[in-house]
Amino acid sequence: MAKKPETTSKNVSSAAAKVLKSKTASKAEKAVAASALTQTNSPKETTGKVVASKAAKILKDPKASKEAKSVAASALTQKVKKKAVKKKKA
């Protein structure tokens, strides 16, 4: 069975819009929110390394809002996963 591509849900898109409109949101929070909004209804879009790193920091930040953390978690689920490198037997 093929894996369903990840996209940003309506609830997370709404939270991302709130983060972008917020006057108190950091640049990192706004960058992650913008990335999540880009991925709404776009299964081919993925989260890049820089944004994923910012998202991880937001999740660890006790001062980050509930919306920012929700958006960060969504962005991380849409990050491209590295494929395992198979070792050849000698």
N, C-alpha and C positions, 0 to 999 in steps of 0.2 A: 504494500500500500504506500502510495506516495505521500510524503509529508506536506501538509498544508503550509504555504508560505505565510510568514508572519506579517501582519500589518497593524497599524495603530488603530485601536478601537475608538468608537465615538466618545466614550467617557474620558479616555486618555487625551484625545484630541481637544476636548473641551478644557481639560486641565492644562494642557500645553498652551492654549490660547490665553488662559488666565495668567499663566507664568509670563508669557510674552508681554501682556498688558501691565503687569505688576511693576510698580516703581521701586519696590524693595528687592526684586529678584536680581541675583548676581549675573554677570556676563556668562558664566558657565551654565547656570540654570537656563538662561535664555537660549544659549547655543544648543543645549540638549532638547529643549522644547521645540526649537525650529527644526531640528533633525527629526523628531518624532512626528511633527506635522507633515513634513515632506514624505514620510512613510505611510501616511493615511491613504488607503486605497491604492498603494503602490507596492506590491509584493516584491518587485525587483530592487527596490531601494533598500540599502542596509546601513547600519550605523558604522561609521569609520572608527579608527583607533583612537584618534584625539577625542572625539565626542564620547566614546565608550569610557575612556579614562576619566573624563569630566563627570559622566554619569555615576561611575563607581564612587567618586569623591562625594558627590551629592548624597548618595545613599548612606554614606558614613557620617555625614554632617548632621549633628543634632539640631542645628538651627534651621535646616532646610524645611520648607513647608511640605505639607502632605501632598499637595499637587505636584511640587517639584520632584519629590521622591517617587511618586507614581509614574511620572513622565520618564524619569531616569531608569526605572525598572523596565519600562516598556522598551526604551531605547536599547538597553542591554540585551533584551531577549531577541532583538533584531540584528544583533552583531553577527558578522560572518564568523563562523566557527572554523578553526584551523582543522585541516584534515590530518589524521594521524599518519605519521610517516612509518611505513612498513620497513622493517629491517630484513635484508636478505640473508639467508643462511649461507655460511661459508662452505 
